Amino acid sequence: MDREQEEMQTLGLFGVYKESCRIILSWRKIFSQITLTLILPLSFIFLGHIEVSNVLFRKILNSTEQMMDTPQNTPKYQKLSQMLSSEWATFWLFKFFYFTTLLIFSLLSTSAVVYTIASIYTARYDVTFNKVMSVVPKVWKRLMVTFLCTFFVFFAYNIMAVLVMVIYILTIGVHIESTTGMAISGFIVITYLIGLVYLSVTWQLASVVSVLEDSYGVQAMMKSKNLIKGKMGLSILIFLKLGVSFISIQFLFRKFVVQGWSLGSLDRTAYGVFCLLLLSLFFLYGLVLQTVFYFVCKSYHHENIDKSDLSDHLEVYLGEYEPLKTKDVQLEQYQV
């Protein structure tokens, strides 16, 4: 990443995309190693979860239908009831295992990519895959704290949204089908979605802040909120484009692998491998993109990260972890 900060602050949507592609192609060896080690398993876990969940849920539906057609208080009904309870237990146990492994690989992948790009930014051309992997276990704990804080914020936000909808239905629900009622309902839904996108954008940038600065958790989210000021439009565009791409890959996998659609002579296995590779590239590109966007936001706010101090900080990761001190790296103002 050899751009000066004055150049970084002027990057628009296509500039950020182009810079992200350039970084990946210029350092394709180490990014390929990170992808094979962390991001490919992450993608496999995500897509595998869709297929396995579909199989388990079909079994649950089948057992439920059989129970509905079986008289109660019969041996067959009792057997089906026990089978259904076992199937539900297996389903939720699998979900717990899935979310745990997905979270671990997601945090490890984020740590590896952000650290690598920061090393590239500071012109540390000695960065190697082994060094990156030795740093990752010391960084992901900070990301975990940020994730937990974000999770509780999302949880509280959704609880508040449900309460608003319940109050609205209880108070003026009788007029919900009227023109005014539909307009109010639409306004509530749109407001909810805007807030959800804003929280998601803030969380993504907070993950980068947690690795490169001395803040994590709520502090990282607050710093992320301040960073995206003035770049809100760009951040939302990036988020929406990534969201559409992510949903499209899921759609392809569900239709051609889970449901067995066919297009040409390719079988489900070929489509599954294609979706796996596509999702892996998507995850890698998304992580690089949000890290580049972090530097764009820093430049936009005229906050200069001293490359020498940042390089020293990255070197410290190889020993005992010590976060960047605000006075050291975090960010002196420079004049444009």
C-alpha positions, 0 to 999 in steps of 0.5 A: 500500500504505497499511496500517500495519505493525501491520496487515500482520502480522495478514494471513492468507491471504485478507488477503494475497490481498485486499491483492494484488488491491487493489494491482493494481487501484489501480495497474492502468495501470503493472501493465498496462504491465509485463504487456504488456512483460515478463510477456506475452512470458514467458507466450508463451515458456512456452506456446510451448515446450510446443507446439514441444517436443511437435512436435519430440519427435513427430518424434524418436519417428517417426524412432526408430520408422522406424529400428527397422523399417529394417535396419541398414547400409543407406542408408535406415538411415544417412539416418534416423540422421543425421536423428535426430541432427539432430532431437535437436540441434535439440531441445536447442538449442531447450531451451537457447534456451527456458531462457535467454529464460525466465530473462531475462524471469522475472528482469526481470519479478520486478525490475519488479514488486518495485520497483514495489510497493516504490515504492507502499509508500513512497508514491512516487506519481511512479513511472512505467513508464519509471522502472521499466524504467530500474531493471530492468537494474540489479536483475536481476543480483542476482536472477541470483546468487540464482537461481544459488545456488538452482539449485545448492542444488536440484541438491545436494538432488536428488542427495542424494535420489537417493543416499538412494533408491539406498542404500535400494534396495540395502540393503533393496530386496528387501523394498520390496513389504512393508508396512514397505518401502512405509511407508519408501518413502512416508516418503522420498517425503513427506520429499523433497516437504516439503523441495522445497516448503520450498526453493521457498518460500525461493527465492521470498521470497529473490528479493524480499529480493535487490531490497529489501535488501543481501543476495543469493545465499546471504545472501538465502536465509538471510534468507528462511529466517528471515523465513518462521519463524512464517509457514510455514503461510501461505507453504506455503498460498500456494505450494500454491495458486499451484502448483495454479493453474499446473498447471491452466493447463498442463493446459488448454493441453496438452489444448485446444491441444496435443492439440486437445480441443474444448469448444463452438465455440472452436478451438485458437487461441482456447484458446491466447489464453485460456491466454496471458492467464490465465497472464500474470495468474497470473504478475503476481498471483504476483509481487505476492503474494510481495512483499506476503508479504515485507512481512507477514513483516517486520511479523510479526517486528517489523522496521520498514523506514523508508519514507523510507530505502527511498524514498531507496534506490529513488531511488538505483536511478535512478542508480548502484546502491547496495544498502541498508545494514543500518544504514539500512533494514534493519530496526529493531525496533519495539514492538507 
